[in-house]
C-alpha cells in the first residue's frame, strides 16, 4: 500500500507537470526573434537537408545582419525539428513549441528516475515537484526555442555519466555517453562545456580507481566520436572552412548585438539574482544543499544519498553558472537550461539536509510538525513559482528570461 501511494504521488506530479506545459502552450502569443529564425530555418530544411544546410550557411556567412541571430550550424536541433514539421504538416511556431513541450516532459521523467536511483524518494519527489512548476522550465517548454531540448539532453548526459561512473566505464554505457555528448554539441555550442564537465567526472573517477586502461579507452572513444561529429557537421555545412567562418562570425557579432549588450550584460550577480526572482526558495535550498554537503558527515546524513554523485552535481551546477556569469553577453537564465534539472536536484538535497538536521534536534510531535512545515513550504514554493510564471512570463508575453525583463515584472 505504501509503495502504491509513492507511485501515485509521482504520477500526480508528472501529470500536473504535463498539464502545466500542454495547457500553457501559447500558439498565437508574442514570439521572439530567435523563435522566428529557428522556425524559418527548419521550414526551409524540409527536403534535402544537406543542400539546404549548405545554402543557409552560405547565406549566413555573407550577411552580417544574420550574425546577430541563431546560426544554422545547430543541425542537431534544426534537423529533428524539420523532420517533425514534415511528419506533422506544421510549418509555423507550433512545431517548435510542441518539440519543446515533449523534451520538457522527458526531463520531468528523467529527474524522477535520477533522484530515485542516486538519492531517495523524498529528494526525487521534491525535485520533480519543483521542476514541474519551474518558471524558467515552463517558459522554455512552450516556446520554439531549443533550450528545452538542451535541458533534456543535459540531464540525460549527466544521468549517463553517473551510470558510467557506477559501472566503472563499461562499454554498455560508455558508448551511449560519448554519442550523447557528441550529439549535444551539434544541438548547441554550449553543449561542449557540459560534455567536458561530464567527461572530467568520468575520467577522474576512473583515475581514482586506478583503471587507467579504461580511462584511456574512454578518452579515445570520446575523441573518435567527437571527430566524427565535427566531420559530419563540416560535411553538412559544405566544408570545415564554412563551419569555422560561422564560429568566427558568432564571436565577432556579439559586441555589436544591442540586445546582448543591453539585456545580457552586467554585474556578476545578475544570474543569481535572476534565479532568485524566478525561484527564491530553491536558490536558498541550493545553498543549503552545498553547505550541508560540506559540513554534514556521511554517517549522519544517511546511506541513501550518493555523495559522489552529489559532489559532481554541485560542481557541474557551480561551474556552469560561473561560466555563464563570466562569459561576455551570456547573462540569460535561458542559457542555464542544461542545468535546470541539476538545480532542482541540489535544492532537493538541501531540503533533505534540513530534514536531517531537524531530525537530530527534535523528537516526536515537534519533528512531525517540522516535517509538515517543510512539506508546506515545498508546496507553497511550487505554487508560487507557477503563479509567477503565469503572471510574469506567460500572461505578460515575455520574450526572454533576462534579469532586466524579470525586474520589469516584480515577483513581490
C-alpha positions as CSV (number, residue, x, y, z in Angstrom):
1,X,0.0,0.0,0.0
2,X,2.8,2.4,0.8
3,X,4.6,1.6,-2.5
4,X,1.3,2.3,-4.3
5,X,1.0,5.7,-2.6
6,X,4.5,6.6,-3.6
7,X,3.8,5.6,-7.2
8,X,0.6,7.6,-7.3
9,X,2.3,10.7,-5.8
10,X,4.9,10.7,-8.5
11,X,2.3,10.0,-11.2
12,X,0.3,13.0,-9.9
13,X,3.3,15.3,-10.1
14,X,4.2,14.2,-13.6
15,X,0.6,14.5,-14.7
16,X,0.4,18.0,-13.2
17,X,3.7,18.9,-14.9
18,X,2.4,17.7,-18.3
19,X,-0.8,19.6,-17.8
20,X,1.1,22.8,-16.9
21,X,3.1,22.5,-20.1
22,X,0.4,21.5,-22.5
23,X,-2.2,23.9,-21.1
24,X,0.1,26.9,-21.4
25,X,1.3,26.5,-25.0
26,X,0.8,29.9,-26.5
27,X,0.3,29.3,-30.2
28,X,-0.6,32.9,-31.0
29,X,1.5,34.8,-28.5
30,X,4.3,37.2,-28.8
31,X,7.2,35.3,-30.4
32,X,10.9,36.2,-30.0
33,X,13.2,36.9,-33.0
34,X,15.1,33.7,-32.2
35,X,11.9,31.6,-32.5
36,X,11.2,33.2,-35.8
37,X,14.7,32.3,-37.1
38,X,14.6,28.7,-35.8
39,X,11.1,28.2,-37.4
40,X,12.2,29.7,-40.7
41,X,15.4,27.6,-40.8
42,X,13.6,24.4,-40.0
43,X,10.9,25.2,-42.5
44,X,13.4,25.6,-45.3
45,X,15.1,22.3,-44.3
46,X,12.1,20.2,-45.2
47,X,13.5,18.3,-48.1
48,X,17.2,17.9,-48.9
49,X,18.8,18.6,-45.5
50,X,22.4,18.7,-46.8
51,X,21.8,21.0,-49.7
52,X,19.6,23.4,-47.7
53,X,22.0,23.5,-44.8
54,X,24.9,24.5,-47.1
55,X,22.7,27.2,-48.6
56,X,21.7,28.5,-45.1
57,X,25.4,28.6,-44.1
58,X,26.4,30.4,-47.3
59,X,23.7,33.0,-46.8
60,X,24.5,33.4,-43.1
61,X,28.2,34.0,-43.7
62,X,27.5,36.5,-46.4
63,X,25.0,38.7,-44.4
64,X,26.3,40.5,-41.3
65,X,22.8,41.2,-40.1
66,X,22.2,37.4,-39.8
67,X,25.2,37.1,-37.4
68,X,23.1,38.5,-34.6
69,X,20.6,35.6,-34.7
70,X,20.9,31.8,-34.2
71,X,23.3,30.2,-36.6
72,X,22.4,27.3,-39.0
73,X,25.2,25.0,-37.7
74,X,22.9,23.7,-34.9
75,X,21.7,20.8,-37.1
76,X,21.2,18.5,-34.0
77,X,18.1,20.7,-33.3
78,X,17.1,22.0,-36.7
79,X,17.0,18.7,-38.5
80,X,14.8,16.9,-36.0
81,X,12.5,20.0,-35.9
82,X,12.4,19.9,-39.7
83,X,11.5,16.1,-39.7
84,X,8.7,16.9,-37.2
85,X,7.4,19.6,-39.5
86,X,7.4,17.1,-42.3
87,X,5.6,14.4,-40.2
88,X,3.0,16.7,-38.6
89,X,2.4,19.1,-41.5
90,X,3.0,22.1,-39.3
91,X,5.1,24.9,-40.7
92,X,4.9,27.5,-38.0
93,X,5.8,28.2,-34.4
94,X,3.7,25.4,-33.1
95,X,6.1,22.8,-34.4
96,X,8.9,24.2,-32.2
97,X,6.6,24.6,-29.2
98,X,5.4,21.0,-29.4
99,X,9.0,19.7,-29.7
100,X,10.0,21.8,-26.6
101,X,7.0,20.5,-24.7
102,X,7.9,16.9,-25.5
103,X,11.5,17.5,-24.4
104,X,10.4,19.2,-21.1
105,X,8.1,16.2,-20.3
106,X,11.0,13.8,-20.8
107,X,13.1,16.0,-18.5
108,X,10.4,15.6,-15.8
109,X,10.5,11.8,-16.1
110,X,14.4,11.8,-16.1
111,X,14.6,13.8,-12.9
112,X,12.4,11.3,-11.2
113,X,14.5,8.4,-12.4
114,X,17.7,10.2,-11.5
115,X,16.5,11.1,-8.0
116,X,15.2,7.6,-7.2
117,X,18.4,5.9,-8.5
118,X,21.0,8.0,-6.7
119,X,19.2,9.6,-3.8
120,X,15.8,8.7,-2.3
121,X,12.1,9.1,-3.0
122,X,11.9,12.4,-1.0
123,X,14.6,14.2,-2.9
124,X,13.3,12.8,-6.2
125,X,9.8,13.9,-5.4
126,X,10.9,17.4,-4.3
127,X,13.0,17.8,-7.5
128,X,10.1,16.6,-9.7
129,X,7.6,18.9,-8.0
130,X,9.9,21.9,-8.3
131,X,10.7,21.2,-12.0
132,X,7.0,20.6,-12.8
133,X,6.3,24.2,-11.6
134,X,9.6,25.8,-12.6
135,X,9.0,29.2,-14.1
136,X,12.1,29.0,-16.4
137,X,11.5,25.4,-17.4
138,X,7.8,26.2,-18.2
139,X,8.9,29.3,-20.2
140,X,11.2,27.3,-22.4
141,X,8.8,24.3,-22.6
142,X,6.1,26.2,-24.5
143,X,8.3,28.2,-26.9
144,X,10.0,27.4,-30.2
145,X,13.4,27.7,-28.6
146,X,16.0,24.9,-28.5
147,X,16.6,25.3,-24.7
148,X,14.1,22.7,-23.6
149,X,15.9,20.2,-25.8
150,X,19.2,21.4,-24.3
151,X,17.8,20.8,-20.8
152,X,16.6,17.3,-21.7
153,X,19.8,16.3,-23.3
154,X,21.9,17.8,-20.5
155,X,20.0,15.8,-17.8
156,X,20.3,12.7,-19.9
157,X,24.0,13.2,-20.4
158,X,24.5,13.6,-16.6
159,X,22.4,10.5,-16.0
160,X,24.6,8.5,-18.4
161,X,27.8,9.9,-16.8
162,X,26.7,8.8,-13.4
163,X,25.9,5.3,-14.8
164,X,29.3,5.1,-16.5
165,X,31.0,6.0,-13.1
166,X,29.0,3.3,-11.3
167,X,29.8,0.7,-13.9
168,X,33.4,1.8,-13.9
169,X,33.4,2.8,-17.6
170,X,31.9,-0.4,-19.1
171,X,31.2,0.0,-22.8
172,X,27.4,-0.7,-22.4
173,X,27.0,2.8,-21.1
174,X,30.2,4.4,-22.4
175,X,29.1,4.2,-26.0
176,X,25.8,5.9,-25.3
177,X,27.6,8.5,-23.2
178,X,30.0,9.6,-26.0
179,X,27.3,9.5,-28.6
180,X,25.0,11.7,-26.4
181,X,27.9,14.1,-25.7
182,X,28.8,14.4,-29.4
183,X,25.2,14.9,-30.4
184,X,24.8,17.5,-27.7
185,X,27.3,20.0,-29.1
186,X,25.6,19.5,-32.5
187,X,22.5,20.9,-30.9
188,X,24.2,24.0,-29.4
189,X,27.8,25.0,-29.0
190,X,27.4,25.4,-25.2
191,X,27.0,21.7,-25.0
192,X,30.7,21.4,-25.2
193,X,31.0,22.8,-21.7
194,X,28.6,20.3,-20.1
195,X,30.2,17.4,-22.0
196,X,33.7,18.4,-20.8
197,X,32.5,18.6,-17.2
198,X,30.9,15.1,-17.5
199,X,34.0,13.7,-19.1
200,X,36.1,15.2,-16.3
201,X,33.8,13.4,-13.8
202,X,34.1,10.1,-15.6
203,X,37.9,10.3,-16.1
204,X,38.7,11.4,-12.6
205,X,36.6,8.6,-11.1
206,X,38.4,6.0,-13.3
207,X,41.8,7.6,-12.3
208,X,40.8,7.4,-8.6
209,X,40.1,3.6,-9.1
210,X,43.4,3.3,-10.9
211,X,41.6,2.0,-14.0
212,X,44.0,3.7,-16.4
213,X,43.3,1.4,-19.4
214,X,39.5,2.1,-19.2
215,X,40.3,5.8,-18.7
216,X,42.4,5.8,-21.9
217,X,39.7,3.8,-23.7
218,X,37.0,6.3,-22.7
219,X,39.1,9.3,-23.8
220,X,40.0,7.7,-27.1
221,X,36.4,6.8,-27.7
222,X,35.3,10.3,-26.9
223,X,37.9,11.7,-29.4
224,X,36.7,9.4,-32.2
225,X,33.1,10.2,-31.6
226,X,33.8,14.0,-31.4
227,X,35.9,13.9,-34.5
228,X,33.1,12.0,-36.3
229,X,30.5,14.5,-35.2
230,X,32.6,17.6,-36.2
231,X,33.4,16.0,-39.5
232,X,29.7,15.3,-40.2
233,X,28.9,18.9,-39.3
234,X,31.6,20.2,-41.6
235,X,30.4,18.0,-44.4
236,X,26.8,19.1,-43.9
237,X,27.9,22.8,-44.0
238,X,29.9,22.4,-47.1
239,X,33.4,22.2,-45.6
240,X,35.4,22.9,-42.4
241,X,36.2,26.4,-43.7
242,X,32.5,27.3,-43.8
243,X,31.9,26.0,-40.3
244,X,34.9,27.9,-38.9
245,X,33.6,31.0,-40.6
246,X,30.3,30.7,-38.8
247,X,32.0,30.3,-35.5
248,X,34.1,33.3,-36.2
249,X,31.1,35.4,-37.1
250,X,29.3,34.4,-33.9
251,X,32.1,35.9,-31.7
252,X,32.6,38.9,-34.0
253,X,28.9,39.9,-33.8
254,X,28.3,39.7,-30.1
255,X,29.9,43.1,-29.1
256,X,27.7,44.7,-31.7
257,X,24.5,43.0,-30.7
258,X,22.5,45.7,-29.0
259,X,20.2,43.2,-27.3
260,X,23.1,41.1,-25.9
261,X,24.9,44.3,-24.7
262,X,21.8,45.8,-23.1
263,X,20.0,42.7,-21.7
264,X,22.7,40.0,-21.2
265,X,25.5,42.0,-19.6
266,X,26.0,43.4,-16.2
267,X,27.4,42.6,-12.7
268,X,28.4,39.0,-11.9
269,X,25.4,38.5,-9.6
270,X,22.8,39.1,-12.3
271,X,22.3,35.4,-13.0
272,X,22.0,34.5,-9.3
273,X,19.5,37.4,-8.7
274,X,17.5,36.4,-11.7
275,X,17.3,32.8,-10.4
276,X,16.2,34.2,-7.0
277,X,13.4,36.2,-8.7
278,X,12.2,33.1,-10.5
279,X,12.5,30.6,-7.7
280,X,13.7,32.1,-4.4
281,X,13.1,29.1,-2.1
282,X,15.1,26.8,-4.4
283,X,18.0,29.2,-4.6
284,X,18.1,29.2,-0.8
285,X,17.8,25.4,-0.7
286,X,20.7,25.1,-3.2
287,X,22.9,27.0,-0.8
288,X,21.6,24.8,2.0
289,X,22.5,21.7,-0.1
290,X,26.0,22.8,-0.8
291,X,26.6,23.8,2.9
292,X,25.1,20.6,4.1
293,X,27.3,18.6,1.8
294,X,30.4,20.4,3.2
295,X,29.5,20.1,6.8
296,X,27.4,17.0,7.1
297,X,29.2,13.8,7.8
298,X,28.2,10.8,5.7
299,X,27.0,8.7,8.7
300,X,24.7,11.4,10.0
301,X,23.2,12.1,6.5
302,X,22.1,8.6,5.8
303,X,23.3,6.0,3.4
304,X,20.7,6.6,0.7
305,X,22.4,9.8,-0.5
306,X,25.2,9.1,-3.0
307,X,27.9,11.6,-2.0
308,X,30.0,11.1,-5.2
309,X,27.1,12.0,-7.4
310,X,26.1,14.8,-5.1
311,X,29.5,16.3,-5.3
312,X,29.6,16.3,-9.1
313,X,26.1,17.6,-9.4
314,X,27.2,20.6,-7.3
315,X,30.4,21.0,-9.2
316,X,28.6,21.0,-12.6
317,X,26.0,23.4,-11.3
318,X,28.5,25.8,-9.8
319,X,30.9,25.8,-12.8
320,X,28.1,26.2,-15.4
321,X,26.6,29.2,-13.5
322,X,30.0,30.8,-13.0
323,X,30.9,30.4,-16.7
324,X,27.6,31.8,-17.9
325,X,28.2,34.7,-15.5
326,X,31.7,35.3,-16.6
327,X,31.3,34.9,-20.4
328,X,30.5,38.2,-22.1
329,X,26.9,38.7,-23.1
330,X,25.7,35.4,-21.7
331,X,23.7,36.5,-18.6
332,X,20.5,34.9,-19.7
333,X,18.6,32.4,-17.5
334,X,17.6,30.6,-20.6
335,X,21.2,29.7,-21.2
336,X,21.2,27.7,-18.0
337,X,18.6,25.2,-19.3
338,X,21.2,22.4,-19.4
339,X,21.4,22.5,-15.6
340,X,17.8,23.3,-14.7
341,X,17.4,19.7,-13.6
342,X,20.6,19.8,-11.6
343,X,19.5,23.0,-9.9
344,X,16.3,21.4,-8.6
345,X,18.1,18.1,-7.6
346,X,20.6,20.1,-5.5
347,X,17.6,22.1,-4.0
348,X,16.0,18.7,-3.1
349,X,19.3,17.7,-1.4
350,X,19.2,20.9,0.5
351,X,15.7,20.2,1.8
352,X,16.9,16.7,2.8
353,X,19.8,18.1,4.8
354,X,17.5,20.5,6.6
355,X,15.3,17.5,7.5
356,X,18.3,15.5,8.7
357,X,19.4,18.4,10.9
358,X,15.9,18.9,12.4
359,X,15.7,15.1,13.0
360,X,18.9,15.3,15.1
361,X,17.4,18.1,17.2
362,X,13.7,17.3,17.5
363,X,11.7,14.3,18.6
364,X,8.1,13.1,18.5
365,X,5.4,15.8,17.8
366,X,7.9,18.6,17.3
367,X,9.6,16.6,14.5
368,X,6.3,15.8,12.8
369,X,5.4,19.5,13.0
370,X,8.7,20.4,11.4
371,X,8.2,17.8,8.6
372,X,4.8,19.2,7.9
373,X,6.2,22.7,7.8
374,X,8.9,21.6,5.3
375,X,6.2,19.9,3.1
376,X,4.0,23.1,3.3
377,X,7.0,25.2,2.2
378,X,7.7,22.9,-0.7
379,X,4.1,23.1,-1.9
380,X,3.9,26.8,-1.3
381,X,7.2,27.3,-3.3
382,X,5.9,25.3,-6.2
383,X,2.6,27.1,-6.2
384,X,4.3,30.5,-6.0
385,X,6.7,29.6,-8.8
386,X,3.9,28.5,-11.1
387,X,1.9,31.6,-10.2
388,X,4.8,33.8,-11.1
389,X,5.2,32.0,-14.4
390,X,1.6,32.7,-15.2
391,X,1.7,36.3,-14.1
392,X,5.1,37.4,-15.5
393,X,6.3,35.0,-18.2
394,X,3.1,33.9,-19.7
395,X,0.3,36.5,-19.3
396,X,2.7,39.4,-19.9
397,X,4.1,37.7,-23.1
398,X,7.8,37.8,-22.0
399,X,10.1,37.1,-25.0
400,X,13.2,36.2,-23.0
401,X,14.4,35.4,-19.4
402,X,16.9,38.1,-18.7
403,X,17.3,40.0,-15.5
404,X,16.1,43.2,-16.9
405,X,12.9,41.5,-18.3
406,X,12.3,40.0,-14.9
407,X,12.9,43.2,-13.0
408,X,10.1,44.8,-15.1
409,X,7.8,42.1,-13.7
410,X,8.5,42.1,-10.0
411,X,7.6,39.0,-8.0
412,X,6.8,40.6,-4.7
